[in-house]
Amino acid sequence: MSYDFINNIVVTVDYFNHRICTDNWEIEEMVMDFVDISYVISGQAQYYINGKKYIVSSGDLLCIPYGSIRSATCSPNSLMELYSVNGKIQNFNGDNIDLPLPLIYNIGLHKDILNLYSDLKTVWTLKDPAYILKARGLYLMILQRYFQIIIFQKDTSIMDTRIKKVLHYMSHHYNEPLTVEMMADMSNLSNMYFGSLFKKETGMSFRNFLTLIRMNRAEEMLYSGEYKIHEVAESCGFSDVFYFSKIFKKNRGFAPSEAVKRQQIKNNQY
């Protein structure tokens, strides 16, 4: 299944709450005209969604779709604390869309996500000029982490810090003649252990990952229409334009010249 549409979602933040439940806390039954994304930090509560009862507890993520019938009550012996965002999730045409997330999923507690919610709470409380814009940005960052953990099952927050450092370096120096030996030395690891660790953390060899970064950048430059093919090759770390074209076609399935033509055709349609 393709999840490309995720990159094109538009969100609103109509209501944000850092909820710390009291003994008599409840949500009365209602038909939601928004999407409820809630992250339980501690405690428990009973949610009733479309007539079915769910017990939620620490580490649970709730993704209750638009149009659901929702109500909730607290658990007096284990009062719940959570962060909740209510708003619309739509495509560029303004149509409501369903996120490919389960209704309830336990992701555990993630410090970086809690920090994003803490930043969102500050923004929502201070209400500085254009705060809604910043709130939407933080909400999208939070959603990206949920997609990463649940859909793509690739949680970069737990990646080895040495590999994180290498990836950061690669993203800025991909056009240079990087080698396993250089990166291993940067990480204070042997060449063999670094290569093994890199593949374990990224799922790819160092060389293949470097090629992926270069091809991603090359494709962006070709589609921009601002560069000649030999300029793209040089900017992406290839001194031989013919070798660059060979590698690009192998990885993308079409030649760099075809990418240029496709973009020209697309531009002429507008």
C-alpha positions in Angstrom: 0.0 0.0 0.0 1.3 3.4 -0.9 1.3 6.1 1.8 2.5 8.9 -0.4 -0.7 10.9 0.4 0.6 11.3 4.0 3.0 14.0 2.6 0.1 16.0 1.4 -2.1 16.2 4.4 -3.4 19.5 5.8 -4.2 19.9 9.4 -6.0 22.4 11.7 -5.5 22.6 15.4 -9.0 23.7 16.7 -8.5 22.6 20.2 -5.5 21.5 22.3 -5.6 20.2 25.8 -3.1 18.8 28.3 -5.8 17.0 30.2 -5.2 15.9 33.9 -8.5 14.1 34.8 -10.4 14.6 38.1 -12.6 12.1 39.8 -15.7 13.3 38.0 -14.2 13.8 34.5 -16.1 12.6 31.5 -16.8 13.4 27.9 -20.5 13.4 27.0 -21.6 11.4 24.0 -21.3 13.3 20.8 -20.8 12.9 17.1 -17.3 14.3 16.3 -16.9 16.9 13.6 -13.2 16.7 14.0 -10.4 14.1 14.4 -9.3 13.3 18.0 -5.6 12.4 18.3 -4.8 11.7 22.0 -1.7 10.4 23.7 -2.1 8.9 27.1 0.8 9.7 29.5 -0.4 7.9 32.6 -3.5 6.4 34.3 -6.5 4.9 32.7 -9.9 5.8 31.2 -12.9 4.2 29.5 -13.7 5.4 26.0 -16.8 4.5 24.1 -16.4 4.8 20.4 -19.2 3.9 18.0 -20.9 1.8 20.7 -17.8 -0.2 21.7 -15.9 0.1 25.0 -12.1 0.6 25.1 -9.8 0.8 28.1 -6.9 3.1 27.4 -3.8 3.4 29.5 -0.2 4.8 29.6 1.5 4.8 26.2 -1.7 4.4 24.2 -2.4 6.5 21.2 -6.0 7.2 20.2 -6.8 8.2 16.7 -10.6 8.7 16.6 -11.8 9.5 13.1 -14.1 12.3 11.9 -17.8 11.4 12.4 -17.3 8.9 15.2 -19.6 8.8 18.2 -17.4 9.3 21.2 -17.8 9.5 25.0 -15.4 8.7 27.9 -15.3 8.4 31.7 -12.4 8.3 34.1 -11.0 5.5 36.2 -11.1 6.9 39.8 -8.4 4.7 41.0 -6.0 5.6 38.2 -6.7 9.1 36.9 -5.6 9.7 33.4 -3.2 12.3 32.0 -3.0 12.9 28.3 -2.3 15.3 25.5 -5.2 15.8 23.0 -5.5 17.6 19.7 -8.8 18.1 18.0 -9.0 19.4 14.4 -9.4 18.5 10.8 -7.1 16.4 8.7 -7.7 16.9 5.0 -6.1 16.7 1.6 -5.2 19.7 -0.6 -8.7 19.8 -2.0 -10.2 20.2 1.5 -11.7 16.7 1.7 -11.6 14.9 5.1 -9.3 11.9 5.0 -8.8 8.9 7.3 -5.3 8.5 8.7 -3.9 5.0 8.2 -3.6 4.6 12.0 -5.4 2.1 14.2 -8.1 3.4 16.6 -5.9 2.5 19.6 -2.3 1.5 19.5 0.3 1.3 22.4 3.5 3.0 21.3 4.9 3.5 24.8 6.2 6.8 26.1 8.6 8.6 23.9 10.6 11.6 25.4 10.9 13.4 22.0 7.1 13.2 21.4 6.4 14.4 24.9 8.8 17.3 24.3 6.9 18.2 21.1 3.6 18.2 23.0 5.2 20.4 25.7 6.3 22.9 23.0 2.8 22.8 21.6 1.3 23.5 25.1 3.6 26.6 25.4 2.6 27.9 22.0 -1.1 27.3 22.7 -0.9 29.0 26.1 1.1 32.1 25.1 -0.8 32.7 21.8 1.9 34.8 20.3 1.2 36.3 16.8 0.7 33.6 14.2 0.7 31.0 17.0 -1.8 28.8 15.1 0.7 28.4 12.2 3.3 27.2 14.7 0.8 24.9 16.4 0.0 23.3 13.1 3.7 22.8 12.4 4.2 21.1 15.7 1.2 18.9 15.2 2.5 17.8 11.9 5.8 16.9 13.5 3.9 14.8 16.1 1.9 13.1 13.4 5.1 12.3 11.5 6.5 10.5 14.5 3.3 8.5 14.8 3.5 7.5 11.2 7.2 6.6 11.6 6.6 4.4 14.6 3.3 2.7 13.6 3.2 2.6 9.8 6.8 2.5 8.8 8.0 0.9 12.0 11.3 2.9 11.8 11.8 4.7 15.0 14.8 7.0 14.5 14.6 8.2 18.1 16.2 4.9 19.3 18.9 4.8 16.6 22.4 4.5 17.8 23.8 8.0 18.4 27.0 7.2 16.4 25.0 6.4 13.3 22.8 9.4 13.8 25.9 11.5 13.8 27.1 9.9 10.6 23.8 10.4 8.8 23.8 14.0 9.7 27.3 14.3 8.3 26.3 12.5 5.1 23.3 14.7 4.6 25.7 17.7 4.4 28.7 16.2 2.7 27.1 13.6 0.3 29.0 15.3 -2.7 32.3 14.5 -1.1 34.3 11.2 -1.5 33.0 9.6 1.7 34.2 6.1 2.7 33.4 3.5 5.3 36.9 4.1 6.7 36.3 7.9 7.2 32.9 7.3 8.9 34.2 4.5 11.1 37.0 6.8 12.2 34.5 9.5 13.0 32.5 7.0 15.1 35.6 5.6 16.9 34.7 2.1 15.5 36.5 -0.5 13.5 35.6 -0.6 9.8 34.0 -4.0 10.1 31.9 -3.1 13.2 30.8 0.3 11.8 29.7 -1.4 8.5 27.7 -4.0 10.5 26.2 -1.4 12.8 25.3 1.0 10.0 23.4 -1.8 8.1 21.6 -2.9 11.3 20.4 0.7 12.0 19.5 1.7 8.5 18.8 -1.6 6.7 21.3 -0.7 4.0 25.1 -0.8 3.5 26.9 2.5 3.8 27.7 2.6 0.1 24.1 2.0 -0.9 22.8 4.5 1.5 25.2 7.2 0.2 24.0 6.4 -3.3 20.4 6.8 -2.2 21.1 10.2 -0.7 22.9 11.3 -3.9 20.1 10.0 -6.2 17.4 11.7 -4.1 19.2 15.0 -4.4 20.0 14.4 -8.1 16.3 13.8 -8.9 15.3 17.0 -7.1 17.9 19.0 -9.0 16.8 17.5 -12.4 13.2 18.2 -11.8 13.9 21.8 -10.7 14.9 22.5 -14.3 17.7 24.8 -13.0 20.7 22.6 -13.7 22.4 20.8 -16.6 23.0 17.1 -16.2 26.7 17.5 -15.8 26.1 20.1 -13.0 23.8 17.7 -11.2 26.4 14.9 -11.5 29.2 17.1 -10.0 27.0 18.5 -7.3 26.1 15.0 -6.2 29.6 13.6 -6.0 30.1 12.2 -9.5 33.1 13.3 -11.5 32.1 11.2 -14.5 28.7 12.3 -16.0 28.4 9.0 -17.9 28.9 7.0 -14.7 26.3 9.2 -13.0 23.8 8.6 -15.7 24.3 4.8 -15.5 23.8 4.8 -11.7 20.8 7.1 -11.9 19.1 4.9 -14.5 19.9 1.8 -12.4 18.3 3.4 -9.3 15.4 5.3 -10.8 14.6 3.2 -13.9 15.0 6.1 -16.4 17.9 8.3 -17.5 18.6 11.8 -16.2 17.7 13.2 -19.6 14.3 11.6 -19.3 13.7 13.3 -15.9 14.5 16.6 -17.6 12.0 15.9 -20.4 9.3 14.8 -17.9 9.6 18.1 -16.1 9.5 20.1 -19.3 6.3 18.4 -20.3 4.8 19.0 -16.9 5.8 22.7 -17.0 4.2 23.1 -20.5 0.9 21.8 -19.1 0.5 24.8 -16.9 
